[in-house]
Amino acid sequence: MSTLLALTAREWKAFWYSPIAYGVGACFLFAQGWIFYLLMLVLNDPRVDPTLNMTQLFFGTFFYWLFILVMCPLLTMRTFSEEKRLGTLEVLLAAPVTDGQVVLSKFLGAWASFCVLWASTAVYFLILRHYTALDWGPIFTGYVGTWLVGGVFVAVGVFASSLTRHQAIAFFLGLVLMVFLFSVGFLNSFVRDPGWSAVVQYVSIVDHFRDFARGILDSRPVIFYLSLALAALFLTARAIADPRWRV
């Protein structure tokens, strides 16, 4: 456990000791604050459905998914590709650590950064609380769902980074894989068979997230997201263990 914590701390420092991280974080918070302000304007419009609330709009809109799909490959593109470019991956793998510890530490470092950045947006809800009453249940489950979805996409991004030594390629490869996973559920509009429709709906990342935005915490989407993340991490471990994948 101490080895895993040390490796995770190494990944955490590698990200947050860079001024780029704070630039990305500042841009993220500014953009999220602007969108939060626009959503409040939308809710104040008398023509808008009165059953809608800020939680449903903040978690699950187009901008929400756009931020996640762009943010995760940015956080993960350097995890393995930078090690390969510098030639330190072989040294790291030759150390008295397991492949699983290396992969998990890369994932945890990037995922922790993702969670911190999204947790910082809670300040907007705290500000809103001074002006109106809020139901904190859906807000809490919205963040839990966000962190779980982020875990899936961060794991996919780490896998993409393990396939190349170029950060730009890792970014675009990770983005393509994430967009593919994100868009699977939309195939349901073209499926006519009820059986296949149920399958497509079950593997839809977006459909599983809707309950979190409504304040519902169900074990099924939790297990689904964890399974996807573990599958991506397993593929990453296989990729770095096989010399033929180290390009």
ABEGO torsion letter per residue (X at the ends): XAAAAAAAAAAAAAAAABAAAAAAAAAAAAAAAAAAAAAAAAAABAABBAABBAAAAABGBAAAAAAAAAAAAAAAAAAAAAAAAAGAAAAAAABBBBAAAAAAAAAAAAAAAAAAAAAAAAAAAAAAAAABBBBAAAAAAAAAAAAAAAAAAAAAAAAAAAABABAAAAAAAAAAAAAAAAAAAAAAAABABAAAAAAAAAABAAAAAAAAAAGBBBAAAAAAAAAAAAAAAAAAAAAAABAAABX
